[in-house]
Amino acid sequence: MISYDLHSPTNNRKDVQDAIESLGTWCKYLTTTYLVNTNQSKNNVQDICTKHLDSNDKMIICEITGSVGGWLETDQWNWINNNI
């Protein structure tokens, strides 16, 4: 899971999204939250995704290894069931 907040002075949203989407198959669940199925190590994911962040931006990268719960649409649950 990759989640982020981008702040001024710059907003590199397109670059950050492109970097995340380049990692493998993905589903965007919330405005700035992705689940990604990738063969990259957590360190590589971090290197790829954080190179577009400014010093006042924030990002968290978590490996999902257990069950997932929440309130999502059917196609989102289908992606989770097929990729996590």
MIDREN-481527 format. One record per residue: residue number from 1; residue in three letters; x, y negated, z negated of N, C-alpha, C, CB in turn. Coordinates in steps of 0.2 Angstrom, whole numbers, plus 5000, padded with zeros to 4 digits. Each point is the difference from the previous one (the first is absolute). Glycine has a CB too. Layout:
<recs>
<rec num="NUM" residuo="ALA" n_u="X" n_v="Y" n_w="Z" ca_u="X" ca_v="Y" ca_w="Z" c_u="X" c_v="Y" c_w="Z" cb_u="X" cb_v="Y" cb_w="Z"/>
...
</recs>
This chain:
<recs>
<rec num="1" residuo="MET" n_u="5004" n_v="5006" n_w="5000" ca_u="4996" ca_v="4994" ca_w="5000" c_u="5004" c_v="4994" c_w="5000" cb_u="4991" cb_v="5006" cb_w="4994"/>
<rec num="2" residuo="ILE" n_u="5008" n_v="4989" n_w="5010" ca_u="5003" ca_v="4994" ca_w="5000" c_u="4995" c_v="4994" c_w="5000" cb_u="5010" cb_v="5005" cb_w="5007"/>
<rec num="3" residuo="SER" n_u="4991" n_v="4991" n_w="4988" ca_u="4996" ca_v="4994" ca_w="4999" c_u="5004" c_v="4994" c_w="4999" cb_u="4991" cb_v="5007" cb_w="4994"/>
<rec num="4" residuo="TYR" n_u="5007" n_v="4987" n_w="5008" ca_u="5004" ca_v="4994" ca_w="5000" c_u="4996" c_v="4994" c_w="5000" cb_u="5008" cb_v="5006" cb_w="5006"/>
<rec num="5" residuo="ASP" n_u="4995" n_v="4989" n_w="4991" ca_u="4997" ca_v="4993" ca_w="5000" c_u="5006" c_v="4995" c_w="5003" cb_u="4993" cb_v="5003" cb_w="4990"/>
<rec num="6" residuo="LEU" n_u="5005" n_v="4993" n_w="5015" ca_u="5004" ca_v="4996" ca_w="5003" c_u="4998" c_v="4993" c_w="4998" cb_u="5002" cb_v="5008" cb_w="5010"/>
<rec num="7" residuo="HIS" n_u="5004" n_v="4988" n_w="4989" ca_u="4998" ca_v="4993" ca_w="4998" c_u="5004" c_v="4995" c_w="5004" cb_u="4998" cb_v="5004" cb_w="4989"/>
<rec num="8" residuo="SER" n_u="5001" n_v="4990" n_w="5011" ca_u="5003" ca_v="4994" ca_w="5004" c_u="5007" c_v="5000" c_w="4997" cb_u="4990" cb_v="4993" cb_w="5002"/>
<rec num="9" residuo="PRO" n_u="5015" n_v="5004" n_w="5001" ca_u="5000" ca_v="4996" ca_w="5006" c_u="4998" c_v="5003" c_w="5007" cb_u="5008" cb_v="4992" cb_w="4994"/>
<rec num="10" residuo="THR" n_u="4995" n_v="5014" n_w="5006" ca_u="4998" ca_v="5004" ca_w="5007" c_u="4995" c_v="5005" c_w="4998" cb_u="5012" cb_v="4997" cb_w="5005"/>
<rec num="11" residuo="ASN" n_u="4985" n_v="5006" n_w="5000" ca_u="4996" ca_v="5005" ca_w="5000" c_u="5001" c_v="5005" c_w="5006" cb_u="4991" cb_v="4993" cb_w="4994"/>
<rec num="12" residuo="ASN" n_u="5013" n_v="5012" n_w="5004" ca_u="5002" ca_v="5005" ca_w="5005" c_u="4996" c_v="5006" c_w="5001" cb_u="5011" cb_v="4996" cb_w="4998"/>
<rec num="13" residuo="ARG" n_u="4982" n_v="5002" n_w="5001" ca_u="4995" ca_v="5006" ca_w="5000" c_u="5001" c_v="5005" c_w="5006" cb_u="4992" cb_v="4992" cb_w="4994"/>
<rec num="14" residuo="LYS" n_u="5008" n_v="5005" n_w="5012" ca_u="5001" ca_v="5004" ca_w="5006" c_u="5006" c_v="5005" c_w="5000" cb_u="4994" cb_v="4991" cb_w="5007"/>
<rec num="15" residuo="ASP" n_u="5012" n_v="5006" n_w="4991" ca_u="5006" ca_v="5004" ca_w="4999" c_u="5000" c_v="5005" c_w="4995" cb_u="5006" cb_v="4990" cb_w="5004"/>
<rec num="16" residuo="VAL" n_u="4991" n_v="5008" n_w="4990" ca_u="4999" ca_v="5005" ca_w="4995" c_u="4995" c_v="5006" c_w="5002" cb_u="5002" cb_v="4991" cb_w="4992"/>
<rec num="17" residuo="GLN" n_u="4993" n_v="5007" n_w="5011" ca_u="4995" ca_v="5005" ca_w="5003" c_u="5003" c_v="5005" c_w="5005" cb_u="4991" cb_v="4992" cb_w="4997"/>
<rec num="18" residuo="ASP" n_u="5013" n_v="5005" n_w="5008" ca_u="5003" ca_v="5004" ca_w="5005" c_u="5005" c_v="5004" c_w="4997" cb_u="4998" cb_v="4991" cb_w="5008"/>
<rec num="19" residuo="ALA" n_u="5006" n_v="5007" n_w="4987" ca_u="5005" ca_v="5004" ca_w="4997" c_u="4996" c_v="5006" c_w="4996" cb_u="5008" cb_v="4990" cb_w="4998"/>
<rec num="20" residuo="ILE" n_u="4987" n_v="5009" n_w="4999" ca_u="4996" ca_v="5006" ca_w="4996" c_u="4998" c_v="5004" c_w="5005" cb_u="4997" cb_v="4993" cb_w="4991"/>
<rec num="21" residuo="GLU" n_u="5000" n_v="5005" n_w="5014" ca_u="4996" ca_v="5004" ca_w="5005" c_u="5005" c_v="5004" c_w="5005" cb_u="4991" cb_v="4992" cb_w="5000"/>
<rec num="22" residuo="SER" n_u="5016" n_v="5006" n_w="5000" ca_u="5005" ca_v="5004" ca_w="5003" c_u="5002" c_v="5006" c_w="4997" cb_u="5004" cb_v="4989" cb_w="5005"/>
<rec num="23" residuo="LEU" n_u="4994" n_v="5012" n_w="4988" ca_u="5003" ca_v="5005" ca_w="4996" c_u="4997" c_v="5007" c_w="5002" cb_u="5001" cb_v="4992" cb_w="4991"/>
<rec num="24" residuo="GLY" n_u="4993" n_v="5008" n_w="5012" ca_u="4997" ca_v="5007" ca_w="5001" c_u="4992" c_v="4998" c_w="5001" cb_u="5009" cb_v="5007" cb_w="4994"/>
<rec num="25" residuo="THR" n_u="4987" n_v="4999" n_w="5005" ca_u="4993" ca_v="4999" ca_w="5000" c_u="4998" c_v="4996" c_w="4993" cb_u="4998" cb_v="5010" cb_w="5007"/>
<rec num="26" residuo="TRP" n_u="4997" n_v="4986" n_w="4994" ca_u="4998" ca_v="4995" ca_w="4995" c_u="4992" c_v="4999" c_w="5000" cb_u="5012" cb_v="4995" cb_w="5000"/>
<rec num="27" residuo="CYS" n_u="4986" n_v="5003" n_w="4994" ca_u="4993" ca_v="4997" ca_w="5000" c_u="5000" c_v="4994" c_w="4995" cb_u="4995" cb_v="5011" cb_w="5002"/>
<rec num="28" residuo="LYS" n_u="5002" n_v="4984" n_w="5001" ca_u="5000" ca_v="4993" ca_w="4996" c_u="4994" c_v="5000" c_w="4996" cb_u="5007" cb_v="4994" cb_w="5008"/>
<rec num="29" residuo="TYR" n_u="4993" n_v="5007" n_w="4985" ca_u="4994" ca_v="5000" ca_w="4996" c_u="4997" c_v="4994" c_w="4998" cb_u="5005" cb_v="5011" cb_w="4996"/>
<rec num="30" residuo="LEU" n_u="5000" n_v="4984" n_w="5002" ca_u="4998" ca_v="4994" ca_w="4997" c_u="5004" c_v="4995" c_w="5004" cb_u="4997" cb_v="5004" cb_w="4989"/>
<rec num="31" residuo="THR" n_u="5001" n_v="4989" n_w="5010" ca_u="5003" ca_v="4995" ca_w="5004" c_u="5008" c_v="5001" c_w="5001" cb_u="4991" cb_v="4992" cb_w="4997"/>
<rec num="32" residuo="THR" n_u="5012" n_v="5009" n_w="4997" ca_u="5008" ca_v="5001" ca_w="5000" c_u="5002" c_v="5007" c_w="4997" cb_u="5001" cb_v="4987" cb_w="5000"/>
<rec num="33" residuo="THR" n_u="4995" n_v="5018" n_w="5001" ca_u="5002" ca_v="5006" ca_w="4997" c_u="4999" c_v="5006" c_w="5006" cb_u="4996" cb_v="4996" cb_w="4988"/>
<rec num="34" residuo="TYR" n_u="5010" n_v="5008" n_w="5012" ca_u="5000" ca_v="5005" ca_w="5005" c_u="5002" c_v="5007" c_w="4997" cb_u="5003" cb_v="4992" cb_w="5009"/>
<rec num="35" residuo="LEU" n_u="4994" n_v="5013" n_w="4993" ca_u="5002" ca_v="5007" ca_w="4999" c_u="5004" c_v="5002" c_w="5006" cb_u="4991" cb_v="5003" cb_w="4992"/>
<rec num="36" residuo="VAL" n_u="5015" n_v="5000" n_w="5008" ca_u="5004" ca_v="5001" ca_w="5005" c_u="5003" c_v="5007" c_w="4999" cb_u="5003" cb_v="4988" cb_w="5002"/>
<rec num="37" residuo="ASN" n_u="4996" n_v="5016" n_w="5004" ca_u="5003" ca_v="5007" ca_w="5000" c_u="5007" c_v="5000" c_w="5004" cb_u="4988" cb_v="5005" cb_w="4999"/>
<rec num="38" residuo="THR" n_u="5018" n_v="4995" n_w="4997" ca_u="5006" ca_v="4999" ca_w="5004" c_u="5005" c_v="5006" c_w="4997" cb_u="4998" cb_v="4987" cb_w="5001"/>
<rec num="39" residuo="ASN" n_u="5007" n_v="5014" n_w="5003" ca_u="5006" ca_v="5004" ca_w="4998" c_u="5005" c_v="4996" c_w="4997" cb_u="4997" cb_v="5008" cb_w="5009"/>
<rec num="40" residuo="GLN" n_u="5003" n_v="4985" n_w="4991" ca_u="5005" ca_v="4996" ca_w="4998" c_u="5000" c_v="5001" c_w="4992" cb_u="4998" cb_v="4992" cb_w="5010"/>
<rec num="41" residuo="SER" n_u="5008" n_v="5007" n_w="4987" ca_u="5001" ca_v="5000" ca_w="4993" c_u="4997" c_v="4993" c_w="4997" cb_u="5011" cb_v="5007" cb_w="5001"/>
<rec num="42" residuo="LYS" n_u="4988" n_v="4993" n_w="4993" ca_u="4997" ca_v="4994" ca_w="4997" c_u="5005" c_v="4994" c_w="5001" cb_u="4994" cb_v="5007" cb_w="4991"/>
<rec num="43" residuo="ASN" n_u="5013" n_v="4995" n_w="5008" ca_u="5005" ca_v="4994" ca_w="5001" c_u="4999" c_v="4998" c_w="5007" cb_u="5008" cb_v="5005" cb_w="4991"/>
<rec num="44" residuo="ASN" n_u="4992" n_v="4999" n_w="5014" ca_u="4999" ca_v="4998" ca_w="5007" c_u="4994" c_v="4995" c_w="5001" cb_u="5007" cb_v="5010" cb_w="5004"/>
<rec num="45" residuo="VAL" n_u="4987" n_v="4993" n_w="4993" ca_u="4994" ca_v="4996" ca_w="5001" c_u="5001" c_v="4993" c_w="4997" cb_u="4993" cb_v="5011" cb_w="4999"/>
<rec num="46" residuo="GLN" n_u="5010" n_v="4989" n_w="4995" ca_u="5001" ca_v="4994" ca_w="4997" c_u="5005" c_v="4995" c_w="5004" cb_u="4998" cb_v="5006" cb_w="4989"/>
<rec num="47" residuo="ASP" n_u="5007" n_v="4997" n_w="5014" ca_u="5004" ca_v="4996" ca_w="5004" c_u="4997" c_v="4997" c_w="5006" cb_u="5009" cb_v="5007" cb_w="4996"/>
<rec num="48" residuo="ILE" n_u="4987" n_v="4997" n_w="5007" ca_u="4996" ca_v="4998" ca_w="5006" c_u="4995" c_v="4995" c_w="4999" cb_u="5002" cb_v="5011" cb_w="5005"/>
<rec num="49" residuo="CYS" n_u="4994" n_v="4990" n_w="4990" ca_u="4995" ca_v="4995" ca_w="4998" c_u="5002" c_v="4994" c_w="4997" cb_u="4993" cb_v="5010" cb_w="4999"/>
<rec num="50" residuo="THR" n_u="5012" n_v="4990" n_w="4997" ca_u="5001" ca_v="4994" ca_w="4996" c_u="5005" c_v="4995" c_w="5003" cb_u="4999" cb_v="5007" cb_w="4990"/>
<rec num="51" residuo="LYS" n_u="5003" n_v="4995" n_w="5016" ca_u="5005" ca_v="4995" ca_w="5004" c_u="4996" c_v="4994" c_w="5002" cb_u="5007" cb_v="5010" cb_w="5003"/>
<rec num="52" residuo="HIS" n_u="4986" n_v="4990" n_w="4998" ca_u="4996" ca_v="4995" ca_w="5002" c_u="4997" c_v="4996" c_w="4994" cb_u="4998" cb_v="5006" cb_w="5011"/>
<rec num="53" residuo="LEU" n_u="5004" n_v="4995" n_w="4983" ca_u="4997" ca_v="4997" ca_w="4994" c_u="5004" c_v="4994" c_w="4998" cb_u="4995" cb_v="5010" cb_w="4996"/>
<rec num="54" residuo="ASP" n_u="5002" n_v="4985" n_w="5002" ca_u="5003" ca_v="4994" ca_w="4997" c_u="5001" c_v="5001" c_w="4993" cb_u="4995" cb_v="4992" cb_w="5008"/>
<rec num="55" residuo="SER" n_u="5009" n_v="5004" n_w="4988" ca_u="5002" ca_v="5001" ca_w="4993" c_u="4994" c_v="5000" c_w="4996" cb_u="5011" cb_v="4995" cb_w="5002"/>
<rec num="56" residuo="ASN" n_u="4983" n_v="5002" n_w="5000" ca_u="4995" ca_v="4999" ca_w="4995" c_u="4994" c_v="5005" c_w="5002" cb_u="5003" cb_v="4988" cb_w="4998"/>
<rec num="57" residuo="ASP" n_u="4998" n_v="5016" n_w="5007" ca_u="4995" ca_v="5005" ca_w="5002" c_u="5001" c_v="5006" c_w="4996" cb_u="5000" cb_v="4996" cb_w="5012"/>
<rec num="58" residuo="LYS" n_u="4995" n_v="5008" n_w="4988" ca_u="5000" ca_v="5006" ca_w="4995" c_u="4998" c_v="5006" c_w="5004" cb_u="4997" cb_v="4993" cb_w="4990"/>
<rec num="59" residuo="MET" n_u="5006" n_v="5013" n_w="5009" ca_u="4998" ca_v="5007" ca_w="5003" c_u="5001" c_v="5005" c_w="4995" cb_u="5003" cb_v="4996" cb_w="5012"/>
<rec num="60" residuo="ILE" n_u="4992" n_v="5009" n_w="4988" ca_u="5001" ca_v="5006" ca_w="4997" c_u="5000" c_v="5006" c_w="5004" cb_u="4995" cb_v="4995" cb_w="4990"/>
<rec num="61" residuo="ILE" n_u="5009" n_v="5010" n_w="5010" ca_u="5000" ca_v="5006" ca_w="5004" c_u="5000" c_v="5006" c_w="4995" cb_u="5007" cb_v="4994" cb_w="5009"/>
<rec num="62" residuo="CYS" n_u="4988" n_v="5010" n_w="4992" ca_u="4999" ca_v="5006" ca_w="4995" c_u="4999" c_v="5006" c_w="5004" cb_u="4994" cb_v="4992" cb_w="4992"/>
<rec num="63" residuo="GLU" n_u="5008" n_v="5013" n_w="5006" ca_u="4999" ca_v="5007" ca_w="5003" c_u="4994" c_v="5003" c_w="4997" cb_u="5012" cb_v="5002" cb_w="5002"/>
<rec num="64" residuo="ILE" n_u="4983" n_v="5000" n_w="5002" ca_u="4994" ca_v="5003" ca_w="4998" c_u="5001" c_v="5007" c_w="5000" cb_u="4993" cb_v="4991" cb_w="5004"/>
<rec num="65" residuo="THR" n_u="5007" n_v="5013" n_w="4990" ca_u="5001" ca_v="5007" ca_w="4999" c_u="4994" c_v="5004" c_w="4997" cb_u="5012" cb_v="4997" cb_w="4999"/>
<rec num="66" residuo="GLY" n_u="4983" n_v="4999" n_w="4999" ca_u="4995" ca_v="5003" ca_w="4996" c_u="4993" c_v="4999" c_w="5004" cb_u="5006" cb_v="4999" cb_w="4989"/>
<rec num="67" residuo="SER" n_u="4989" n_v="5002" n_w="5007" ca_u="4993" ca_v="4998" ca_w="5003" c_u="4999" c_v="4993" c_w="5000" cb_u="4996" cb_v="5010" cb_w="4995"/>
<rec num="68" residuo="VAL" n_u="4999" n_v="4988" n_w="5010" ca_u="4999" ca_v="4993" ca_w="5001" c_u="4993" c_v="4999" c_w="4999" cb_u="5009" cb_v="4999" cb_w="5008"/>
<rec num="69" residuo="GLY" n_u="4989" n_v="4996" n_w="4989" ca_u="4993" ca_v="4998" ca_w="4999" c_u="4998" c_v="4993" c_w="5001" cb_u="4999" cb_v="5009" cb_w="4992"/>
<rec num="70" residuo="GLY" n_u="4995" n_v="4989" n_w="5009" ca_u="4998" ca_v="4993" ca_w="5002" c_u="4994" c_v="5000" c_w="5004" cb_u="5012" cb_v="4997" cb_w="4999"/>
<rec num="71" residuo="TRP" n_u="4987" n_v="4997" n_w="5003" ca_u="4994" ca_v="4998" ca_w="5004" c_u="5002" c_v="4998" c_w="5007" cb_u="4993" cb_v="4997" cb_w="4990"/>
<rec num="72" residuo="LEU" n_u="5007" n_v="5008" n_w="5015" ca_u="5002" ca_v="4999" ca_w="5007" c_u="4995" c_v="5002" c_w="5005" cb_u="5012" cb_v="5001" cb_w="4996"/>
<rec num="73" residuo="GLU" n_u="4989" n_v="4998" n_w="5010" ca_u="4996" ca_v="5002" ca_w="5005" c_u="5002" c_v="5007" c_w="5002" cb_u="4999" cb_v="4988" cb_w="5005"/>
<rec num="74" residuo="THR" n_u="4996" n_v="5015" n_w="4999" ca_u="5001" ca_v="5007" ca_w="5001" c_u="5007" c_v="5001" c_w="5005" cb_u="4987" cb_v="5002" cb_w="4999"/>
<rec num="75" residuo="ASP" n_u="5014" n_v="4994" n_w="5006" ca_u="5006" ca_v="5001" ca_w="5004" c_u="5006" c_v="4999" c_w="4996" cb_u="4994" cb_v="4996" cb_w="5010"/>
<rec num="76" residuo="GLN" n_u="5006" n_v="5000" n_w="4985" ca_u="5006" ca_v="4999" ca_w="4995" c_u="5001" c_v="5006" c_w="4996" cb_u="4998" cb_v="4988" cb_w="5000"/>
<rec num="77" residuo="TRP" n_u="4997" n_v="5015" n_w="4997" ca_u="5001" ca_v="5007" ca_w="4997" c_u="5002" c_v="5005" c_w="5004" cb_u="4991" cb_v="4997" cb_w="4992"/>
<rec num="78" residuo="ASN" n_u="5007" n_v="5003" n_w="5014" ca_u="5002" ca_v="5005" ca_w="5005" c_u="5007" c_v="5000" c_w="5001" cb_u="4989" cb_v="4999" cb_w="5006"/>
<rec num="79" residuo="TRP" n_u="5014" n_v="4994" n_w="4995" ca_u="5007" ca_v="4999" ca_w="5001" c_u="5004" c_v="5003" c_w="4994" cb_u="4998" cb_v="4990" cb_w="5007"/>
<rec num="80" residuo="ILE" n_u="5000" n_v="5008" n_w="4987" ca_u="5003" ca_v="5003" ca_w="4994" c_u="5000" c_v="5007" c_w="5000" cb_u="4996" cb_v="4990" cb_w="4994"/>
<rec num="81" residuo="ASN" n_u="4998" n_v="5013" n_w="5007" ca_u="5000" ca_v="5008" ca_w="5000" c_u="5005" c_v="5003" c_w="5005" cb_u="4988" cb_v="4999" cb_w="4996"/>
<rec num="82" residuo="ASN" n_u="5013" n_v="4998" n_w="5010" ca_u="5004" ca_v="5002" ca_w="5005" c_u="5007" c_v="4999" c_w="4999" cb_u="4990" cb_v="4999" cb_w="5007"/>
<rec num="83" residuo="ASN" n_u="5012" n_v="4996" n_w="4989" ca_u="5007" ca_v="4997" ca_w="5000" c_u="5003" c_v="5000" c_w="4993" cb_u="4997" cb_v="4993" cb_w="5010"/>
<rec num="84" residuo="ILE" n_u="4999" n_v="5008" n_w="4985" ca_u="5003" ca_v="4999" ca_w="4993" c_u="5000" c_v="5007" c_w="4997" cb_u="4997" cb_v="4988" cb_w="4999"/>
</recs>
